[in-house]
């Protein structure tokens, strides 16, 4: 599965209130897909010794699970500009995932369901990469979406750092709407018969 187009990858910043592991950097990106879906990609860069200190959840079955943010996890928060409602998505390197809907800041709401998001996690020399796609059914239908992309990095000593496009408040809070700083123009046109959005290897 390809990650989001590399031209769309943006640097994430660690929250200044908590120490971040030395020697790593994090980028993430989102790319609109025909039919209204999103392709998401996250990459942690670092030397071998720095990446070895990151605690990666063991690979398992692709199940829906709560509490993924307590371990190394990639996240996406999605809203519509000018509204208070938003969706939260969590993707673990283990293959587990979660999705939530909110009508306002941390106020739970009914969540429309979509297909299980495929997750590909690839450790390689100098990088840890996670890629996934969200079908249109998971997302608010709007020509414009605002996103907050984020990553929780847990190290082997149990410390966690919180990486995001922006940190608008004194403590880590990925739900804060001022952190939804990326705006995307969505592609709701119908797919042609020769377009194949399924996983590509």
C-alpha positions as CSV (number, residue, x, y, z in Angstrom):
1,X,0.0,0.0,0.0
2,X,1.5,3.4,-0.9
3,X,1.6,6.1,1.6
4,X,0.1,9.5,0.9
5,X,1.8,11.4,-1.9
6,X,5.2,12.5,-0.6
7,X,4.4,16.0,-1.7
8,X,1.7,16.0,0.9
9,X,3.8,14.9,3.8
10,X,4.1,17.5,6.6
11,X,6.4,17.6,9.5
12,X,4.9,16.9,12.9
13,X,6.2,18.6,16.0
14,X,6.6,17.0,19.5
15,X,4.7,18.7,22.3
16,X,7.1,20.9,24.1
17,X,5.9,20.0,27.5
18,X,7.1,16.4,27.2
19,X,10.5,15.1,26.1
20,X,10.7,13.6,22.7
21,X,13.1,10.8,21.9
22,X,16.5,12.0,20.5
23,X,17.3,11.4,16.9
24,X,13.9,11.0,15.4
25,X,11.5,13.1,13.3
26,X,8.0,12.4,12.2
27,X,6.0,13.3,9.0
28,X,2.5,12.6,8.0
29,X,0.2,13.3,5.1
30,X,-3.3,12.9,3.7
31,X,-4.3,12.5,0.1
32,X,-7.9,12.7,-1.2
33,X,-9.0,9.7,-3.2
34,X,-11.7,9.5,-6.0
35,X,-15.1,8.8,-4.5
36,X,-14.4,10.8,-1.3
37,X,-11.9,8.6,0.6
38,X,-8.6,9.5,2.1
39,X,-5.1,7.9,1.9
40,X,-3.1,8.5,5.1
41,X,0.6,8.0,5.6
42,X,2.9,8.4,8.6
43,X,6.7,8.0,8.7
44,X,9.1,8.1,11.7
45,X,12.7,8.8,10.6
46,X,15.7,8.1,12.6
47,X,19.0,6.2,12.9
48,X,18.8,2.5,13.8
49,X,19.6,3.0,17.5
50,X,16.9,5.7,17.8
51,X,14.2,3.6,16.1
52,X,15.2,0.6,18.2
53,X,14.2,2.5,21.3
54,X,10.6,2.9,20.1
55,X,8.2,0.4,21.5
56,X,6.1,-1.1,18.7
57,X,2.9,-3.0,19.5
58,X,3.1,-6.6,18.4
59,X,1.4,-7.5,15.1
60,X,-2.0,-9.1,15.6
61,X,-5.4,-9.4,14.2
62,X,-7.0,-6.4,12.6
63,X,-9.6,-5.7,15.3
64,X,-11.3,-2.6,16.5
65,X,-10.0,-1.6,20.0
66,X,-10.0,1.3,22.4
67,X,-7.0,2.7,24.2
68,X,-4.6,2.5,21.2
69,X,-3.3,6.0,22.0
70,X,-1.7,4.6,25.2
71,X,0.9,2.9,22.9
72,X,2.7,3.9,19.7
73,X,-0.2,4.9,17.5
74,X,-1.0,7.0,14.4
75,X,-4.1,9.2,14.5
76,X,-6.2,11.4,12.3
77,X,-8.9,13.9,13.4
78,X,-11.3,15.0,10.6
79,X,-13.8,17.8,10.6
80,X,-15.6,20.2,8.3
81,X,-14.5,23.9,8.4
82,X,-16.9,26.1,10.3
83,X,-18.5,23.2,12.2
84,X,-17.9,21.7,15.6
85,X,-18.4,18.0,14.8
86,X,-15.4,15.8,14.0
87,X,-14.2,12.2,13.7
88,X,-11.2,10.5,15.3
89,X,-9.3,7.6,13.9
90,X,-6.6,5.6,15.5
91,X,-4.2,3.2,13.7
92,X,-1.8,0.9,15.5
93,X,1.2,-0.8,14.0
94,X,-0.3,-4.0,15.4
95,X,-3.2,-3.7,12.8
96,X,-5.7,-2.7,15.4
97,X,-7.8,0.4,14.8
98,X,-10.5,2.6,16.3
99,X,-13.0,5.2,15.1
100,X,-15.1,7.7,17.0
101,X,-17.5,10.6,16.3
102,X,-18.0,13.8,18.3
103,X,-20.7,16.5,17.9
104,X,-18.5,19.0,19.8
105,X,-15.2,19.0,21.8
106,X,-15.0,15.4,23.2
107,X,-18.8,15.1,23.2
108,X,-19.6,11.6,21.7
109,X,-22.0,11.2,18.8
110,X,-23.3,8.4,16.5
111,X,-20.6,7.2,14.1
112,X,-21.5,6.2,10.6
113,X,-19.8,2.9,9.7
114,X,-17.5,2.1,6.9
115,X,-15.3,-0.8,5.8
116,X,-12.4,-1.9,8.1
117,X,-9.4,0.4,7.2
118,X,-6.5,-1.6,5.8
119,X,-3.3,-0.9,7.7
120,X,0.2,-1.6,6.4
121,X,3.2,-1.1,8.8
122,X,6.6,-1.4,7.3
123,X,9.8,-1.1,9.4
124,X,12.9,-0.5,7.3
125,X,16.4,1.0,7.5
126,X,15.9,4.5,8.8
127,X,12.1,4.5,8.8
128,X,9.0,3.2,10.4
129,X,6.1,3.6,8.0
130,X,2.3,3.2,8.5
131,X,-0.1,3.6,5.6
132,X,-3.9,3.2,5.6
133,X,-7.0,4.3,3.7
134,X,-10.4,5.6,5.0
135,X,-13.4,4.9,2.7
136,X,-15.8,7.8,2.1
137,X,-18.4,6.2,4.5
138,X,-16.2,7.1,7.5
139,X,-15.9,10.7,6.6
140,X,-18.1,13.8,6.7
141,X,-19.3,14.5,3.2
142,X,-18.0,18.0,2.4
143,X,-16.0,19.5,-0.4
144,X,-13.5,20.6,2.2
145,X,-12.2,18.8,5.2
146,X,-9.8,20.0,8.0
147,X,-7.4,17.5,9.5
148,X,-5.3,17.1,12.5
149,X,-2.7,14.4,12.0
150,X,-0.8,13.1,15.0
151,X,1.4,10.3,16.3
152,X,2.0,9.0,19.8
153,X,5.5,7.5,20.2
154,X,6.2,5.3,23.1
155,X,9.8,4.3,24.0
156,X,11.0,1.2,25.7
157,X,11.4,3.0,29.0
158,X,7.6,3.8,29.0
159,X,7.9,7.4,28.1
160,X,5.4,8.8,25.5
161,X,5.8,11.8,23.2
162,X,3.0,13.4,21.3
163,X,3.5,14.7,17.8
164,X,1.1,16.8,15.8
165,X,0.8,19.4,13.1
166,X,0.2,22.0,15.8
167,X,-0.1,22.1,19.6
168,X,-2.5,24.9,20.5
169,X,-2.6,24.4,24.3
170,X,-0.2,23.8,27.2
171,X,-0.8,20.0,27.5
172,X,-1.1,17.5,24.6
173,X,-4.7,17.6,23.2
174,X,-5.2,16.2,19.8
175,X,-8.9,17.0,20.1
176,X,-8.4,20.7,20.2
177,X,-9.9,22.2,17.0
178,X,-7.1,24.7,16.6
179,X,-4.9,21.7,15.9
180,X,-6.9,20.8,12.7
181,X,-4.5,22.8,10.5
182,X,-4.5,20.9,7.2
183,X,-7.3,21.7,4.8
184,X,-8.0,19.2,1.9
185,X,-10.2,19.6,-1.1
186,X,-12.0,16.3,-1.4
187,X,-12.7,14.3,-4.6
188,X,-16.3,13.2,-4.6
189,X,-16.5,12.4,-8.3
190,X,-17.4,8.8,-9.2
191,X,-14.5,6.5,-10.0
192,X,-14.0,5.4,-13.5
193,X,-14.1,1.7,-14.2
194,X,-10.4,1.6,-14.7
195,X,-9.5,3.2,-11.3
196,X,-8.4,0.8,-8.6
197,X,-8.3,2.3,-5.1
198,X,-7.7,-1.1,-3.4
199,X,-4.4,-1.9,-1.8
200,X,-1.5,-1.9,-4.2
201,X,1.8,-3.7,-3.4
